[in-house]
Amino acid sequence: MAGKIIAVAQQKGGSGKTTVAAHLALALGEGLRVALLDVDPQGSLGQWFERREDRLGEGETGLSFRTASGWGAKREARSLARDHDLVVVDTPPKSDIEARHAIESADLVAVPVQPTAVDLWATGATLAMIERGGPPALLVVNRVPPRATASGAVIDAIRALDAPMAVQHLGNRVVFSSSMGQGSTATELPGGGKAADEIRALAAELRRHLGWPDGT
């Protein structure tokens, strides 16, 4: 049986898409065969993976890694799913055509949304693109500031969009970005703290959306 494919997509750049993709791959994939597919020409996920190889050693990362572009993204994602339990695809921003091929291969699309009006506006276009591709989407509120009172109205507006919103939000925590610089994730660092708890709770939600029992 083929593995599950999760695409991480957002038309607006700077949404934290790559950070969410790497963190979900590790949190969802504990004990599983996991592959990463970088479709974003910026290659940030590939740079993270290279730092991970430098730190842990080639072949010791616990992950497979590939790149693809255009129509080849769909083909590569499905090929990886034949040999892995989970494939996480980092899609490019601002590119409807490039992202859509990857999205068409997915079982679920995670859409990171920062609680700002600009991100809210961009997310409508992202959801329209996903709807054309077909798979269900899950909105992930990302980089929520410590005092979220000012962003509460935006979060309410995100909740009203035409896609379910994950109950678990991700805070604007330094360890998310600092762990990426080490080729790691918050769940792997001793000081992961609340960030690690948040990403694990989000992963548990995604398991349910994928039809996996908790702990799979």
Z-matrix of the N, CA and C atoms (Angstrom, degrees):
N
C 1 1.460
C 2 1.526 1 109.47
N 3 1.332 2 116.55 1 136.03
C 4 1.460 3 120.59 2 -179.23
C 5 1.521 4 110.62 3 -68.28
N 6 1.332 5 115.14 4 150.39
C 7 1.449 6 120.73 5 176.35
C 8 1.524 7 111.66 6 -74.67
N 9 1.311 8 115.66 7 174.12
C 10 1.458 9 122.21 8 179.56
C 11 1.530 10 109.80 9 -87.38
N 12 1.328 11 115.21 10 148.52
C 13 1.463 12 121.76 11 178.42
C 14 1.520 13 108.86 12 -119.78
N 15 1.327 14 115.90 13 124.37
C 16 1.462 15 122.09 14 173.88
C 17 1.518 16 108.36 15 -113.18
N 18 1.319 17 117.24 16 123.37
C 19 1.462 18 121.67 17 172.45
C 20 1.525 19 108.37 18 -99.14
N 21 1.332 20 116.02 19 139.30
C 22 1.464 21 121.31 20 175.12
C 23 1.528 22 106.08 21 -108.48
N 24 1.329 23 116.99 22 117.57
C 25 1.462 24 120.83 23 -170.10
C 26 1.518 25 111.52 24 -136.71
N 27 1.319 26 115.21 25 142.57
C 28 1.462 27 122.82 26 173.53
C 29 1.529 28 107.30 27 -165.84
N 30 1.325 29 117.00 28 125.00
C 31 1.454 30 121.05 29 -178.22
C 32 1.525 31 112.34 30 -66.54
N 33 1.316 32 117.57 31 -29.97
C 34 1.459 33 120.48 32 -179.95
C 35 1.526 34 110.24 33 -82.15
N 36 1.328 35 116.72 34 129.98
C 37 1.452 36 120.31 35 174.88
C 38 1.523 37 111.25 36 -71.14
N 39 1.328 38 116.28 37 158.57
C 40 1.458 39 120.57 38 177.24
C 41 1.508 40 114.88 39 77.00
N 42 1.313 41 117.44 40 18.87
C 43 1.464 42 120.69 41 -177.76
C 44 1.531 43 112.97 42 -85.70
N 45 1.350 44 116.81 43 -6.83
C 46 1.462 45 120.02 44 -175.68
C 47 1.512 46 112.26 45 88.29
N 48 1.317 47 116.14 46 21.12
C 49 1.464 48 122.17 47 -174.58
C 50 1.529 49 112.50 48 -59.90
N 51 1.324 50 117.07 49 -47.64
C 52 1.463 51 120.29 50 -177.76
C 53 1.530 52 111.31 51 -66.77
N 54 1.314 53 116.65 52 -39.92
C 55 1.468 54 120.52 53 178.03
C 56 1.526 55 110.45 54 -62.12
N 57 1.323 56 117.09 55 -43.00
C 58 1.467 57 120.90 56 177.83
C 59 1.526 58 110.33 57 -63.88
N 60 1.337 59 117.14 58 -41.42
C 61 1.466 60 120.44 59 -178.92
C 62 1.528 61 111.19 60 -61.46
N 63 1.329 62 117.35 61 -48.46
C 64 1.464 63 120.97 62 -179.23
C 65 1.526 64 111.04 63 -63.48
N 66 1.318 65 116.49 64 -44.19
C 67 1.473 66 119.87 65 -178.00
C 68 1.527 67 111.58 66 -66.39
N 69 1.330 68 117.10 67 -40.13
C 70 1.462 69 118.82 68 178.73
C 71 1.524 70 111.27 69 -67.22
N 72 1.332 71 117.42 70 -37.26
C 73 1.466 72 120.27 71 179.45
C 74 1.514 73 110.91 72 -58.51
N 75 1.334 74 116.81 73 -43.36
C 76 1.471 75 119.87 74 -178.81
C 77 1.525 76 111.81 75 -75.88
N 78 1.336 77 117.31 76 -40.83
C 79 1.466 78 119.99 77 -176.76
C 80 1.528 79 111.93 78 -72.31
N 81 1.337 80 116.68 79 -39.39
C 82 1.464 81 120.17 80 179.20
C 83 1.515 82 112.19 81 -76.63
N 84 1.334 83 115.87 82 -29.12
C 85 1.455 84 119.78 83 -167.54
C 86 1.505 85 116.24 84 -96.73
N 87 1.326 86 118.52 85 13.65
C 88 1.465 87 120.19 86 -179.94
C 89 1.527 88 109.92 87 -58.80
N 90 1.330 89 115.44 88 119.90
C 91 1.458 90 120.48 89 179.46
C 92 1.517 91 114.53 90 81.88
N 93 1.340 92 117.53 91 3.25
C 94 1.453 93 121.61 92 -178.51
C 95 1.528 94 110.98 93 -114.81
N 96 1.319 95 115.68 94 166.67
C 97 1.470 96 121.17 95 173.28
C 98 1.523 97 106.91 96 -87.23
N 99 1.334 98 115.63 97 117.19
C 100 1.460 99 121.09 98 -171.70
C 101 1.526 100 110.19 99 -122.68
N 102 1.327 101 115.90 100 137.04
C 103 1.463 102 121.93 101 175.51
C 104 1.525 103 109.47 102 -123.47
N 105 1.329 104 115.39 103 144.97
C 106 1.455 105 122.71 104 172.94
C 107 1.520 106 108.56 105 -108.57
N 108 1.324 107 116.13 106 139.12
C 109 1.459 108 121.22 107 175.79
C 110 1.523 109 107.83 108 -126.80
N 111 1.337 110 116.66 109 117.07
C 112 1.459 111 122.17 110 -178.56
C 113 1.520 112 108.76 111 -99.04
N 114 1.337 113 116.02 112 113.02
C 115 1.456 114 121.96 113 179.31
C 116 1.528 115 110.51 114 -105.41
N 117 1.317 116 117.28 115 -5.88
C 118 1.463 117 123.05 116 -178.12
C 119 1.530 118 109.56 117 -81.97
N 120 1.342 119 119.41 118 120.31
C 121 1.465 120 120.84 119 -179.63
C 122 1.524 121 114.07 120 -58.40
N 123 1.327 122 118.26 121 -22.36
C 124 1.459 123 120.43 122 177.29
C 125 1.527 124 111.60 123 -64.42
N 126 1.311 125 116.97 124 -26.20
C 127 1.458 126 121.19 125 174.40
C 128 1.512 127 115.89 126 68.67
N 129 1.322 128 118.42 127 24.77
C 130 1.473 129 120.23 128 -177.21
C 131 1.524 130 112.12 129 -64.86
N 132 1.327 131 116.70 130 -36.98
C 133 1.459 132 119.20 131 179.24
C 134 1.533 133 110.17 132 -66.70
N 135 1.320 134 116.45 133 -36.96
C 136 1.462 135 120.19 134 176.49
C 137 1.518 136 112.19 135 -64.71
N 138 1.336 137 117.39 136 -38.76
C 139 1.458 138 120.45 137 176.97
C 140 1.524 139 110.73 138 -64.50
N 141 1.330 140 116.11 139 -40.59
C 142 1.475 141 119.73 140 176.36
C 143 1.524 142 110.10 141 -61.16
N 144 1.325 143 116.73 142 -43.80
C 145 1.461 144 120.34 143 -178.61
C 146 1.536 145 110.97 144 -64.56
N 147 1.329 146 117.78 145 -38.98
C 148 1.457 147 120.39 146 177.85
C 149 1.528 148 111.57 147 -63.34
N 150 1.315 149 116.80 148 -40.16
C 151 1.474 150 119.49 149 176.29
C 152 1.530 151 110.47 150 -65.14
N 153 1.303 152 115.81 151 -34.39
C 154 1.462 153 119.64 152 177.56
C 155 1.535 154 110.26 153 -66.05
N 156 1.328 155 116.41 154 -42.14
C 157 1.462 156 120.31 155 176.48
C 158 1.525 157 111.35 156 -63.37
N 159 1.321 158 117.06 157 -41.09
C 160 1.472 159 120.42 158 178.54
C 161 1.524 160 111.03 159 -60.98
N 162 1.325 161 116.17 160 -36.88
C 163 1.466 162 120.61 161 -176.87
C 164 1.519 163 112.62 162 -79.46
N 165 1.333 164 116.52 163 -42.40
C 166 1.462 165 120.60 164 -172.80
C 167 1.526 166 113.55 165 -100.89
N 168 1.330 167 116.18 166 -21.97
C 169 1.455 168 120.07 167 -176.24
C 170 1.513 169 111.06 168 104.91
N 171 1.329 170 115.78 169 144.10
C 172 1.467 171 120.12 170 -179.65
C 173 1.525 172 110.09 171 -62.75
N 174 1.325 173 115.69 172 132.69
C 175 1.457 174 120.82 173 -178.01
C 176 1.513 175 114.03 174 83.43
N 177 1.333 176 117.78 175 1.20
C 178 1.472 177 121.51 176 -177.58
C 179 1.522 178 112.50 177 -115.68
N 180 1.322 179 117.37 178 13.54
C 181 1.460 180 120.47 179 -174.53
C 182 1.520 181 113.52 180 -80.90
N 183 1.341 182 116.68 181 -17.30
C 184 1.460 183 120.41 182 -174.99
C 185 1.517 184 113.25 183 79.63
N 186 1.337 185 116.58 184 9.73
C 187 1.449 186 121.81 185 -176.12
C 188 1.520 187 110.65 186 -140.32
N 189 1.334 188 116.49 187 151.84
C 190 1.462 189 121.82 188 165.54
C 191 1.523 190 107.44 189 -99.41
N 192 1.335 191 116.22 190 154.21
C 193 1.464 192 119.19 191 -177.83
C 194 1.524 193 110.12 192 -140.04
N 195 1.339 194 115.64 193 134.53
C 196 1.457 195 121.67 194 175.80
C 197 1.530 196 108.89 195 -140.93
N 198 1.329 197 115.46 196 161.89
C 199 1.460 198 121.74 197 171.15
C 200 1.527 199 108.52 198 -122.59
N 201 1.321 200 115.97 199 157.86
C 202 1.464 201 120.92 200 177.28
C 203 1.517 202 108.03 201 -162.21
N 204 1.326 203 115.98 202 166.88
C 205 1.460 204 120.68 203 176.47
C 206 1.519 205 109.23 204 -147.73
N 207 1.342 206 115.49 205 159.83
C 208 1.448 207 121.02 206 176.09
C 209 1.511 208 113.53 207 56.47
N 210 1.336 209 115.57 208 -143.00
C 211 1.456 210 120.05 209 -177.64
C 212 1.521 211 111.72 210 -64.63
N 213 1.350 212 116.75 211 -22.13
C 214 1.461 213 120.08 212 179.65
C 215 1.515 214 113.21 213 -65.77
N 216 1.337 215 117.79 214 -19.94
C 217 1.467 216 120.53 215 -179.98
C 218 1.520 217 111.39 216 -63.68
N 219 1.329 218 116.30 217 -42.56
C 220 1.470 219 120.05 218 179.34
C 221 1.529 220 110.20 219 -64.19
N 222 1.305 221 116.03 220 -44.63
C 223 1.461 222 120.76 221 -179.56
C 224 1.529 223 111.30 222 -63.24
N 225 1.337 224 116.27 223 -44.31
C 226 1.465 225 120.29 224 -178.18
C 227 1.524 226 111.19 225 -67.26
N 228 1.330 227 117.41 226 -40.28
C 229 1.466 228 120.46 227 179.11
C 230 1.525 229 110.91 228 -61.35
N 231 1.321 230 116.28 229 -44.82
C 232 1.466 231 119.54 230 -179.11
C 233 1.528 232 111.35 231 -69.37
N 234 1.314 233 116.50 232 -33.47
C 235 1.464 234 119.75 233 176.58
C 236 1.524 235 110.81 234 -65.18
N 237 1.336 236 116.68 235 -44.65
C 238 1.465 237 120.66 236 178.65
C 239 1.531 238 111.06 237 -63.39
N 240 1.331 239 116.69 238 -35.46
C 241 1.467 240 120.36 239 -178.19
C 242 1.521 241 112.24 240 -66.36
N 243 1.318 242 117.47 241 -20.40
C 244 1.464 243 119.63 242 177.62
C 245 1.526 244 112.12 243 -71.30
N 246 1.336 245 116.67 244 -24.82
C 247 1.468 246 120.67 245 -176.00
C 248 1.519 247 113.32 246 -116.09
N 249 1.338 248 117.79 247 2.51
C 250 1.456 249 121.44 248 -177.69
C 251 1.525 250 109.90 249 -134.15
N 252 1.333 251 115.30 250 154.67
C 253 1.461 252 120.16 251 177.11
C 254 1.520 253 111.69 252 -77.55
N 255 1.339 254 115.73 253 -29.19
C 256 1.462 255 121.42 254 -175.47
C 257 1.522 256 109.42 255 -144.82
N 258 1.333 257 115.34 256 134.02
C 259 1.470 258 121.81 257 172.59
C 260 1.524 259 107.11 258 -122.43
N 261 1.334 260 116.60 259 126.75
C 262 1.462 261 121.77 260 177.46
C 263 1.524 262 107.68 261 -111.68
N 264 1.330 263 115.82 262 124.30
C 265 1.466 264 121.75 263 -174.71
C 266 1.526 265 109.40 264 -111.45
N 267 1.338 266 116.05 265 124.33
C 268 1.461 267 121.74 266 174.98
C 269 1.525 268 107.51 267 -95.52
N 270 1.331 269 117.42 268 112.13
C 271 1.462 270 121.96 269 -175.09
C 272 1.522 271 110.97 270 -94.14
N 273 1.347 272 118.31 271 159.70
C 274 1.461 273 120.54 272 -179.14
C 275 1.522 274 112.46 273 -80.28
N 276 1.334 275 117.86 274 147.22
C 277 1.460 276 120.22 275 171.18
C 278 1.523 277 110.02 276 -79.47
N 279 1.304 278 116.04 277 163.32
C 280 1.470 279 122.98 278 170.94
C 281 1.531 280 113.79 279 61.77
N 282 1.305 281 118.02 280 14.20
C 283 1.462 282 119.78 281 -177.98
C 284 1.516 283 109.43 282 -134.12
N 285 1.303 284 115.40 283 93.16
C 286 1.457 285 120.95 284 -178.16
C 287 1.524 286 111.07 285 -58.93
N 288 1.339 287 116.75 286 -49.15
C 289 1.462 288 120.51 287 -174.59
C 290 1.524 289 111.17 288 -66.44
N 291 1.347 290 117.68 289 -47.29
C 292 1.458 291 121.09 290 -177.92
C 293 1.525 292 111.01 291 -61.70
N 294 1.330 293 116.51 292 -44.52
C 295 1.463 294 120.38 293 -177.26
C 296 1.523 295 111.77 294 -69.60
N 297 1.327 296 116.54 295 -34.82
C 298 1.460 297 119.37 296 -172.83
C 299 1.527 298 112.63 297 -63.56
N 300 1.326 299 117.72 298 -36.64
C 301 1.456 300 120.16 299 179.24
C 302 1.531 301 110.79 300 -60.60
N 303 1.334 302 116.26 301 -43.88
C 304 1.461 303 119.82 302 178.96
C 305 1.521 304 111.09 303 -67.22
N 306 1.321 305 116.39 304 -40.19
C 307 1.458 306 120.96 305 -178.61
C 308 1.526 307 111.25 306 -63.14
N 309 1.330 308 116.95 307 -36.22
C 310 1.465 309 120.39 308 -179.31
C 311 1.524 310 112.47 309 -62.34
N 312 1.327 311 117.08 310 -22.37
C 313 1.464 312 120.46 311 -179.38
C 314 1.523 313 112.70 312 -86.30
N 315 1.336 314 117.25 313 -12.14
C 316 1.463 315 121.05 314 -166.96
C 317 1.525 316 113.22 315 -83.44
N 318 1.318 317 114.84 316 152.46
C 319 1.462 318 122.15 317 169.71
C 320 1.524 319 110.98 318 -88.54
N 321 1.342 320 115.63 319 -23.63
C 322 1.460 321 121.89 320 -177.97
C 323 1.520 322 107.96 321 -156.54
N 324 1.338 323 115.96 322 141.83
C 325 1.467 324 120.76 323 176.82
C 326 1.522 325 108.73 324 -116.27
N 327 1.327 326 116.43 325 120.70
C 328 1.459 327 121.77 326 174.29
C 329 1.525 328 108.14 327 -92.45
N 330 1.337 329 116.46 328 128.35
C 331 1.461 330 121.69 329 -175.40
C 332 1.531 331 109.02 330 -117.14
N 333 1.339 332 118.08 331 100.70
C 334 1.466 333 119.20 332 177.18
C 335 1.526 334 110.60 333 -69.58
N 336 1.336 335 116.11 334 134.42
C 337 1.462 336 121.62 335 -179.81
C 338 1.519 337 108.43 336 -135.19
N 339 1.319 338 117.31 337 118.11
C 340 1.454 339 119.39 338 172.38
C 341 1.532 340 108.82 339 -76.21
N 342 1.335 341 117.72 340 147.81
C 343 1.463 342 119.93 341 -176.55
C 344 1.527 343 112.37 342 -79.05
N 345 1.345 344 115.21 343 63.11
C 346 1.459 345 122.14 344 176.02
C 347 1.522 346 108.29 345 -129.64
N 348 1.324 347 115.86 346 157.57
C 349 1.458 348 119.90 347 -179.71
C 350 1.521 349 111.27 348 -62.44
N 351 1.345 350 117.46 349 -39.07
C 352 1.463 351 120.63 350 -177.89
C 353 1.527 352 110.76 351 -63.31
N 354 1.334 353 116.89 352 -43.02
C 355 1.467 354 120.25 353 177.76
C 356 1.523 355 110.91 354 -65.25
N 357 1.313 356 116.18 355 -38.71
C 358 1.463 357 120.78 356 178.38
C 359 1.531 358 110.38 357 -59.59
N 360 1.322 359 117.17 358 -44.67
C 361 1.465 360 121.02 359 -179.16
C 362 1.531 361 110.40 360 -63.10
N 363 1.337 362 116.42 361 -43.69
C 364 1.468 363 119.98 362 -177.95
C 365 1.526 364 111.68 363 -66.28
N 366 1.317 365 116.56 364 -29.64
C 367 1.461 366 120.03 365 -174.61
C 368 1.524 367 112.08 366 -68.38
N 369 1.320 368 117.37 367 -30.56
C 370 1.457 369 119.50 368 176.09
C 371 1.520 370 111.58 369 -59.03
N 372 1.348 371 116.20 370 -43.91
C 373 1.466 372 120.35 371 178.04
C 374 1.525 373 111.19 372 -66.79
N 375 1.326 374 116.43 373 -36.68
C 376 1.465 375 120.47 374 178.51
C 377 1.524 376 110.64 375 -63.22
N 378 1.322 377 116.60 376 -44.82
C 379 1.468 378 120.12 377 -179.61
C 380 1.526 379 111.33 378 -65.94
N 381 1.331 380 116.91 379 -35.08
C 382 1.463 381 119.55 380 177.33
C 383 1.524 382 110.27 381 -64.36
N 384 1.337 383 117.03 382 -39.77
C 385 1.454 384 121.09 383 177.80
C 386 1.530 385 110.75 384 -65.24
N 387 1.326 386 116.94 385 -42.00
C 388 1.464 387 120.53 386 -179.82
C 389 1.518 388 110.68 387 -65.23
N 390 1.306 389 116.53 388 -39.03
C 391 1.472 390 120.02 389 -179.52
C 392 1.526 391 110.27 390 -59.70
N 393 1.333 392 117.36 391 -36.95
C 394 1.458 393 120.37 392 178.20
C 395 1.528 394 110.81 393 -68.54
N 396 1.346 395 116.60 394 -29.38
C 397 1.459 396 120.14 395 179.38
C 398 1.515 397 113.01 396 -79.93
N 399 1.339 398 116.89 397 -29.62
C 400 1.448 399 119.35 398 172.00
C 401 1.510 400 119.26 399 113.13
N 402 1.370 401 121.88 400 -38.54
C 403 1.457 402 119.42 401 -173.11
C 404 1.519 403 112.12 402 -75.30
N 405 1.338 404 117.65 403 159.87
C 406 1.461 405 120.44 404 176.96
C 407 1.522 406 111.35 405 -68.68
N 408 1.326 407 115.34 406 153.40
C 409 1.469 408 121.74 407 179.40
C 410 1.522 409 109.78 408 -117.46
N 411 1.334 410 114.98 409 152.20
C 412 1.466 411 121.75 410 174.30
C 413 1.520 412 107.67 411 -132.33
N 414 1.332 413 116.41 412 120.22
C 415 1.459 414 121.28 413 178.89
C 416 1.530 415 109.86 414 -77.49
N 417 1.336 416 116.08 415 133.10
C 418 1.461 417 121.98 416 -179.82
C 419 1.529 418 107.87 417 -120.28
N 420 1.315 419 116.86 418 108.49
C 421 1.461 420 120.13 419 179.42
C 422 1.520 421 108.12 420 -73.38
N 423 1.326 422 115.99 421 122.45
C 424 1.465 423 122.33 422 -169.28
C 425 1.532 424 110.20 423 -123.28
N 426 1.338 425 114.89 424 151.65
C 427 1.466 426 122.03 425 176.94
C 428 1.529 427 112.13 426 57.18
N 429 1.310 428 115.44 427 45.52
C 430 1.464 429 120.37 428 176.84
C 431 1.518 430 108.56 429 -72.46
N 432 1.336 431 118.88 430 125.97
C 433 1.469 432 120.62 431 -178.75
C 434 1.522 433 111.43 432 -67.02
N 435 1.355 434 116.60 433 156.81
C 436 1.477 435 120.02 434 -177.72
C 437 1.525 436 112.67 435 -54.91
N 438 1.322 437 116.24 436 -42.79
C 439 1.468 438 119.84 437 175.82
C 440 1.519 439 107.21 438 -102.59
N 441 1.315 440 115.27 439 96.27
C 442 1.462 441 120.58 440 -170.30
C 443 1.520 442 113.60 441 -90.56
N 444 1.341 443 117.38 442 13.43
C 445 1.460 444 119.89 443 -177.17
C 446 1.525 445 111.29 444 -58.43
N 447 1.343 446 115.50 445 -44.74
C 448 1.457 447 119.84 446 -176.74
C 449 1.526 448 111.87 447 -67.22
N 450 1.330 449 117.05 448 -27.91
C 451 1.462 450 120.12 449 -177.35
C 452 1.528 451 112.41 450 -93.09
N 453 1.336 452 116.76 451 -0.96
C 454 1.457 453 120.23 452 -176.92
C 455 1.512 454 113.48 453 -58.87
N 456 1.339 455 116.80 454 -40.06
C 457 1.465 456 119.96 455 -179.69
C 458 1.529 457 110.89 456 -66.56
N 459 1.344 458 116.09 457 -36.85
C 460 1.467 459 119.50 458 178.99
C 461 1.529 460 109.74 459 -67.76
N 462 1.332 461 116.62 460 -41.09
C 463 1.464 462 119.62 461 178.22
C 464 1.524 463 110.51 462 -61.70
N 465 1.317 464 117.00 463 -38.88
C 466 1.467 465 120.18 464 175.80
C 467 1.527 466 110.68 465 -61.64
N 468 1.336 467 116.41 466 -38.77
C 469 1.466 468 120.19 467 179.02
C 470 1.526 469 110.96 468 -69.38
N 471 1.327 470 116.74 469 -36.39
C 472 1.468 471 120.51 470 175.91
C 473 1.523 472 109.76 471 -62.92
N 474 1.322 473 115.85 472 -42.28
C 475 1.465 474 121.01 473 179.62
C 476 1.529 475 111.34 474 -60.87
N 477 1.325 476 116.23 475 -27.26
C 478 1.470 477 120.43 476 -177.89
C 479 1.524 478 112.94 477 -84.46
N 480 1.338 479 118.17 478 -5.75
C 481 1.458 480 120.79 479 179.06
C 482 1.534 481 110.02 480 -67.24
N 483 1.330 482 114.63 481 166.88
C 484 1.463 483 120.60 482 -173.37
C 485 1.528 484 111.66 483 -83.90
N 486 1.332 485 116.77 484 55.00
C 487 1.468 486 123.62 485 176.08
C 488 1.519 487 107.05 486 -167.07
N 489 1.327 488 118.01 487 148.74
C 490 1.459 489 119.13 488 178.04
C 491 1.521 490 111.77 489 -67.33
N 492 1.309 491 115.90 490 150.05
C 493 1.457 492 122.07 491 177.90
C 494 1.527 493 109.25 492 -109.67
N 495 1.312 494 117.27 493 133.80
C 496 1.462 495 120.60 494 177.84
C 497 1.529 496 109.75 495 -61.42
N 498 1.308 497 115.78 496 139.59
C 499 1.464 498 120.37 497 177.60
C 500 1.523 499 110.08 498 -64.47
N 501 1.333 500 116.31 499 -41.36
C 502 1.456 501 121.10 500 -178.61
C 503 1.526 502 111.12 501 -80.51
N 504 1.322 503 116.28 502 121.70
C 505 1.455 504 122.01 503 174.53
C 506 1.535 505 109.01 504 -96.78
N 507 1.328 506 115.95 505 159.17
C 508 1.462 507 121.64 506 176.52
C 509 1.522 508 108.76 507 -107.77
N 510 1.324 509 116.14 508 125.72
C 511 1.454 510 120.76 509 -178.16
C 512 1.527 511 112.47 510 -75.85
N 513 1.309 512 115.15 511 163.92
C 514 1.463 513 121.56 512 176.71
C 515 1.530 514 107.96 513 -82.93
N 516 1.331 515 116.05 514 76.54
C 517 1.461 516 122.37 515 -171.19
C 518 1.524 517 110.28 516 -110.12
N 519 1.329 518 114.76 517 135.19
C 520 1.462 519 121.49 518 -175.47
C 521 1.518 520 111.41 519 -58.39
N 522 1.323 521 117.69 520 -35.09
C 523 1.460 522 120.38 521 -174.00
C 524 1.527 523 112.37 522 -64.89
N 525 1.323 524 118.40 523 -24.70
C 526 1.463 525 119.08 524 176.35
C 527 1.526 526 110.68 525 -61.37
N 528 1.336 527 116.40 526 -48.22
C 529 1.470 528 119.46 527 -178.51
C 530 1.526 529 111.89 528 -78.51
N 531 1.321 530 118.06 529 -37.72
C 532 1.473 531 119.69 530 -177.92
C 533 1.522 532 111.14 531 -66.94
N 534 1.315 533 117.79 532 -35.70
C 535 1.464 534 119.85 533 178.36
C 536 1.526 535 110.65 534 -67.83
N 537 1.328 536 117.45 535 -34.84
C 538 1.466 537 120.69 536 178.15
C 539 1.520 538 110.53 537 -61.59
N 540 1.322 539 117.11 538 -37.99
C 541 1.455 540 121.01 539 179.51
C 542 1.514 541 112.94 540 -63.56
N 543 1.328 542 117.35 541 -19.06
C 544 1.466 543 122.24 542 179.17
C 545 1.528 544 112.15 543 -100.06
N 546 1.334 545 116.42 544 5.74
C 547 1.459 546 118.58 545 -175.20
C 548 1.517 547 111.55 546 69.08
N 549 1.310 548 115.82 547 31.22
C 550 1.462 549 121.52 548 -175.37
C 551 1.524 550 108.45 549 -130.76
N 552 1.330 551 116.12 550 -170.28
C 553 1.462 552 122.33 551 173.91
C 554 1.523 553 108.30 552 -140.07
N 555 1.321 554 115.47 553 166.36
C 556 1.463 555 120.48 554 -177.82
C 557 1.520 556 112.21 555 -59.39
N 558 1.328 557 117.48 556 -31.25
C 559 1.461 558 120.10 557 -177.90
C 560 1.525 559 112.16 558 -71.52
N 561 1.334 560 117.64 559 -15.11
C 562 1.461 561 121.31 560 -177.58
C 563 1.520 562 112.56 561 -99.78
N 564 1.332 563 118.00 562 -8.51
C 565 1.461 564 120.69 563 -176.05
C 566 1.527 565 110.74 564 -99.81
N 567 1.333 566 117.40 565 143.05
C 568 1.469 567 119.95 566 178.63
C 569 1.525 568 112.69 567 -57.64
N 570 1.344 569 116.60 568 -31.97
C 571 1.460 570 119.73 569 -178.93
C 572 1.512 571 113.35 570 -95.20
N 573 1.329 572 117.11 571 24.56
C 574 1.459 573 120.21 572 -176.96
C 575 1.513 574 113.43 573 -63.11
N 576 1.326 575 116.57 574 -36.50
C 577 1.454 576 122.98 575 172.71
C 578 1.510 577 115.75 576 47.41
N 579 1.344 578 115.32 577 -128.88
C 580 1.458 579 120.85 578 -176.22
C 581 1.520 580 112.19 579 -63.02
N 582 1.342 581 117.32 580 -34.20
C 583 1.464 582 119.91 581 178.97
C 584 1.524 583 110.16 582 -61.45
N 585 1.320 584 116.93 583 -44.37
C 586 1.466 585 120.92 584 178.87
C 587 1.523 586 110.85 585 -63.37
N 588 1.320 587 116.15 586 -41.71
C 589 1.470 588 119.70 587 178.53
C 590 1.523 589 110.87 588 -61.76
N 591 1.338 590 116.40 589 -42.05
C 592 1.464 591 120.42 590 -178.18
C 593 1.530 592 111.43 591 -64.89
N 594 1.322 593 116.71 592 -44.91
C 595 1.469 594 118.24 593 -176.48
C 596 1.524 595 110.80 594 -70.45
N 597 1.327 596 117.38 595 -33.26
C 598 1.473 597 119.51 596 176.13
C 599 1.529 598 110.76 597 -66.68
N 600 1.336 599 116.61 598 -40.68
C 601 1.464 600 119.95 599 178.42
C 602 1.531 601 110.79 600 -65.69
N 603 1.331 602 116.79 601 -39.37
C 604 1.460 603 119.88 602 176.75
C 605 1.528 604 110.59 603 -64.92
N 606 1.327 605 116.63 604 -41.47
C 607 1.469 606 120.31 605 178.20
C 608 1.520 607 110.94 606 -59.99
N 609 1.328 608 117.17 607 -38.78
C 610 1.462 609 120.35 608 178.39
C 611 1.530 610 110.73 609 -62.76
N 612 1.335 611 116.74 610 -38.27
C 613 1.473 612 119.53 611 176.16
C 614 1.524 613 111.20 612 -64.06
N 615 1.334 614 115.95 613 -44.02
C 616 1.464 615 119.20 614 -178.83
C 617 1.520 616 111.15 615 -64.45
N 618 1.328 617 117.41 616 -35.01
C 619 1.471 618 119.78 617 176.07
C 620 1.525 619 110.46 618 -57.11
N 621 1.307 620 115.26 619 -43.57
C 622 1.470 621 118.55 620 -179.45
C 623 1.518 622 110.91 621 -65.80
N 624 1.336 623 117.06 622 -39.07
C 625 1.458 624 120.02 623 178.79
C 626 1.537 625 111.12 624 -66.98
N 627 1.330 626 116.49 625 -28.75
C 628 1.461 627 120.41 626 177.51
C 629 1.517 628 112.37 627 -82.94
N 630 1.328 629 116.82 628 -7.61
C 631 1.458 630 120.04 629 -178.28
C 632 1.506 631 112.98 630 83.58
N 633 1.345 632 117.57 631 15.56
C 634 1.454 633 121.53 632 175.87
C 635 1.517 634 109.76 633 -89.82
N 636 1.332 635 118.08 634 138.49
C 637 1.475 636 118.66 635 172.15
C 638 1.523 637 109.86 636 -68.22
N 639 1.320 638 117.75 637 152.56
C 640 1.454 639 121.81 638 176.82
C 641 1.524 640 109.35 639 -55.44
N 642 1.339 641 113.97 640 135.88
C 643 1.458 642 119.00 641 179.11
C 644 1.513 643 113.45 642 91.46
N 645 1.358 644 117.32 643 -3.38
C 646 1.471 645 119.61 644 178.99
C 647 1.523 646 110.49 645 -67.64
